[in-house]
Amino acid sequence: QVQLVESGGGLVQAGGSLRVSCGTSLRTFSTYAMGWFRQAPGKEREFVAATSWRSGTSYVAYYADSVKGRFSIARHNATSVILQMNNLKPEDTAIYFCSANNSPEELSTQKGSYWGQGTQVTVSL
């Protein structure tokens, strides 16, 4: 059974930084597209960032416009993916979910993916 476990959420003031991590039990972790989504109260879950292998190059990253230049996604060791969040804003407050799928396209549909339980990120004024 595949497990994704998020950690590192918390409370931070606006302008601060947080790092959330996702450990996985995926045996072929390097082949999966890994992503972060978030869901704020009363809103639908939305894409934040993803990383996947692009044949002939290396891992590439994708970001939602709302987090470009502030958030950074990276793979760490053989089983984890990290989301570094800088210059946080109150509108970044949400539950952050880690997700895995075969490709970034499939990841973006939010269907057929593996999901973690989520970690709360709260940004205060």
Disulfide bonds with the S-S distance in Angstrom:
Cys22-Cys98 2.09
